[in-house]
């Protein structure tokens, strides 16, 4: 056989034996053969899927050899349409900053061939295996020696024939020596900055202990260092829309035994791993939003299905927030039963605030100042945020509670969860637990079907913050308005929920807070609400109070009254408290108060109700010199306290013109039970009915995970004995805000599934109902007896004045019929006086 034929036959055999695809998805996109060890290879993934590099390798054939002189097994993965940079370990900083993997062996020169393989499958090549071209292939800048080559973007596959002639000018563009400005990018793709040239070494090699990285302080003592670790994956959050990383923890045998140093850490990497993998990670120690982690990582899986490290144990309250820092990054087990305290961010960010029991607003249960601040400090140690580990806003589905949040599958504050398992992390200023096993919530705080009232009541008075009930122009248009619904669709949803709640209250008189201050015409918000109630109840007796002014005050919102005219009659003058009545009542901060006397139709007994909405804590009163002094009462406490003083002083002047001492103060006073405004009212002789019947655990509002009541019912001394029961109806404060009427921040599916035209989350405040058994106590001693009857008898023949309660039957004269009617109302057996 001739030598020429032998060469051709050998070449044919080599080609036949080589395995290569028609169009590989991985190929070289940049080649750097610069000065000294400035050498790098960029590999491009042209597919739309991430590709794990396990099994992939780069082979280097030196000086015309047919055998690889260096094989580098690749580690990590290449994202879809992304690049991966392999660099020499002694390259300059510009290259290493972009490297995903490094190797410090002797690398190629301009006359050495390079091959990219997946197993035995050839994906691409540079140069010609088996041939030494002298010093380089190509000429000028477009050559393999002392130049940078970039793949032409018209090339869409690698050169899988490794021993054919090689002319770089056909597929490559050339650039001068040490040109690195496009390394790490190709066709708009990026490797996100590489990993600074790190190398994992080999599994089982010496590694830095995680406890040494975490240290005993808030930040790592090794911050900025490049390290290798080897540990067990205890939590994996690399799925779509998750955090894009995983948590590892040292095996129990590698624990340092120091309770002050965490054994776990977060790894910012999308290299595929699974819980139970033992992994070796090279990366840079970083504090990202104060979470210690490894970033710019290279990850290698050493083994799978390994025994998991023992979780840390945790219970609330902790003795110090440092307790969380000591287990940051570790798996934890919480055996105790924890209580849901807030779901405000459940729909937006998948967050649930947990604590050991319900947290209370400090000034709801203790005095402002030192006691309140001490309780706040205790509360701060008794909470832990649970997070869904998603990086999405407005996730769909919202995974808590399983199988997903909906109007019929709610998660309420007061519900509980036990045996929680997860990992501890830190983000947005709070420690969090990311569950590794789906939490099993127990519906401990079931939705109440109806408010608790007393069936013996002859007048039920409610207070309800209707959360910016604005009805546009009152004829179906005029949206958006200054507050409330953004459009007619949202308003219809809001109206249905508000009406459902008002019907469910089953009250006779309702004081409204945060209703649109748009007057009292037939197209006003309050008129529409009264009309809707009549329709819902199938009656025509719901009326609203028109105080005889175009608007009450200057705010966009106001207070108001609606009532059932078949159960109560509005009497006397409708009175307004504003700055014109008492300058202590600053009506540019507080909404003017509205007072109305009502007579119970069943027995003509009278009570005067005043509905209020005092200045909120949400914005300051610094222009008045009324600052937050740090005692727990927040902004504008003096402004509210002065308004409370003006209120009780005003009521003492009989503002409605009805001579009856029975007063009921209701509404959103924006002050918790122990704060100065409430104390001022109580000191004036009023009784806190919510506390009287609900005790210190009562609440109507949840803010920052702490429950308390801003919505009050305070009775004058003469009215208090006539109160049978008072309670909040917990339909709103405990519910996720995502279940309200709004359509923003929700997917089309959630707009439907999160909504129900029921009472739940109709507002952010819970309504309350006061059950009254009003009596005609003419002598003011707290009962109806012979002495009261005698007062009627003594007045026989007298023409009654307006609102004269001695005219018991209301026929316009005082006679024996009135005495007989009052005898039937005696509260003592036989109408005895003692």
C-alpha positions, 0 to 999 in steps of 0.5 A: 500500500502506498504511503499516500493511500495509507494516509488517506485510509487512516484519515477515513478511519479517524473520521468514521470513528469520530462521533459528532452531531450535525449541529452542536448547541455548544461551540467556542465563541472566543479564543484568547492567546495573549501575552504570558498566561492571558489565555481563555476560551469562551463557549456559547450555548446556542440552544434555548435550554440551560445545559449542565456541563457535567461530562463536557471537557476541553482537550488540548493537543500540543505540538501536532500530537494526536493525543490530548496533552491536557484535559479539563473537565468542565463544571457548572452549567451554561444558561440558554443563549449564554456563555461560559468562560474557561480561563488560565488560573494565572491570567490577568485580573480582567480575564479572571473577573469574567471566568466561570472556571479556571485551570492553572496547568500548561495551556495551549500556544498558537500552534496547539489544537483545542477540542470541545467534547461531550463525553466522546462526542466532538462538538467543536475544534480550533486548529488541526489535530495531528498537525503542527503549523509551525507557530500559528494557523492563519495570518495577521490578527486572524491567527491563533498566536498572540491574538484574540479570535471571535467567532463570526455571528454567521457561524451557528455550529462548531467544527466537529472535524478535528483533523481537517485543514484549519483557516481561522479567517473562514469562521473567525474575526481577529483582534490584537493581542490582549483584547479582552473587551468582549470576553464573557459576551456573545451575540448579546449574551452574558455569563454574568461576570464569571466567578473570578477564576475560582476552581473547586478543586477535587471532592474531598480536598481540604475546604473552609468550614462554613462556621469559619465563614459565618463567624460569630458576628453579624457579617463574615470575618472572611468577607471578600475572600475566595473559598472552597467549601464542601457540604450537604444541600439542605434546601434547593430554590432553583426552580423557575421564579425562585431565589436562584440558589440553594442552601448547604450545611456542614455534615454533623461531623464537621460542625465546630460545636460552637452555638454562636457560629452557623453551619449553613450558608446560601449559595447563589448559583443555578448549577443544578443540585438536589437536596441531599447532594454533597457539593463542593463550591468555590466562590467569593464570600459576600454580604448581600442585603446583610445575608452571608452567602457565596457568590460568583460560584463554581459548583461540583456535585460530589455525591447524592442521596447523602444523610441530611445534617441535623436541623437546628431547633428554634422556638419563639420568642428568642432571647435576642435577634442574634439567635437568628444570626447564629442559625442563618443559612441552616435548616431548622425545625420548630416543634411549637405551634405558631400563630399567623399574625399578619398576611398583609404581604401574602398576595404581593410577596408570599409572606406570612408573619408568625409568632408564639400567640397573637401579638398585641399593639403595646399601647392597646394593653399597657400605658404609653412610654416605658411599659409600651416600649418594653412590650414592643421589644418583647414583640420584636423577639417573638416573630418570624417571617415565613416566605415562599422563596419566590423572587416574584411580586404578585405570584400566581398561585399564592402557595400559602395555604395549600393548595393555594390562596383563594376567597374560599381558602383563606389564611387568617391571622389567628390561624396556626401552624406546627412542626414547621421545617425550613431554612433561615435567611435574611432579606429586606431587614428581617429574618425569614424561614423558607419552608422545605416542607409545605406548612400545614395551617390549621383554621384555628380562627374560623371566619365568624358567620355573624356578629355576636349580639344580645337578642334582648336588645331593643336598639343595636348600634354599629360602627363601620369604617367603609374604607373609602366608599366613593361612588364616582358621579353617582350614576355609574361613571366619574371614575377614578375618584380621589380615593376608593375604586379605580373604575366602575368594575372595582366599585361594583365589587366594593359595593357588593362586599360593603353591603354584604357586611352591612346586612350581616351586622343586622344593626338598627343604626350604623355610624359610617367612617371613610365615606365619600364627602360628596353631600347628601343628594340622591347621587351621593355615596351615602344615598347610594349605600342606603338605597343598596341596603334597602334593595338587599334587605327587601325593605324601604326603611333604611334612611341616611342623616342629612345634617343640612350642609353640603359637606362636613368639613373639607376632607375627601372623606367624612363620617355619617349615619344610616339607620332603619326608620322602622327600628329607630327615629332620628330626633333633635338637631343633627350636630357637627363638632369642628373648629368653629365649635372648639378650637381644640378640635382641629378640623384640618387634621381630624374629620368633624364629628357628627352627633344624632339622637335616636329614639328606639321605636319599641319603647321611645327610649333615647340615646345620642350617638356621635361618630368620629374619625380622628387624625391618623398616625400615618402622617405627621403633625409637625407643623403643629409641633405635635411630633412622635415622641417615641412613647408608642402613641405615634404621630399627632397624639396631642392633636387627637387628645385635644379633639377627645377633650373637645368632644366630651366637653361638647357632649356635655352641652347637649348639642342635639337639643335632646335632654337625655344623658345617654351618649355613645361615642363610636368611630375610628379614634385612631388611638389604641385603648391605653392611649391619651385620647381614650384615657381623656374620654374615660376620665370624663366618665365614659366606659370603654365597652370593647374592653368591658366585654372583650377584655385586653385581647380585643382588637379591630385592626392589625398593623405591622403584625400587632392587633389592637382596636382603633374603632371604639364604643364608649358609653356615658355613665347613664348609658353603660348599665343599658348596654347588654353586649359589645363586640367586634365582628372579625371579618376584615382585620384577620383576612389577607388584603388580596381578598378585597375588591381591588383588581390591581396586583392580581392575575386574571385568574386571581381577580376571579378567584380571590374575590367573593361578594361576601363580607370578608375583607370588605374593609381593613377595619372590623365593624363593631355592634353595641346591643342596647336595652334602652330604658325610660329612666326618668329619674336617672338612677339606672332603673325604671321603678315606681319613682319613674312612674310617679314622675309621669303621674305627677305630670298628668295634664301637662303638655309635653315639650319636644322629646319629653320622655314622660309622654311614654306612648307619644300621643302628645299628652301626658296622662294615665295611659303613659303611667300605665305604659311605663309600668310595663317597662319597669326593670324591677319586679313589681316596679319596686324601688329597691 
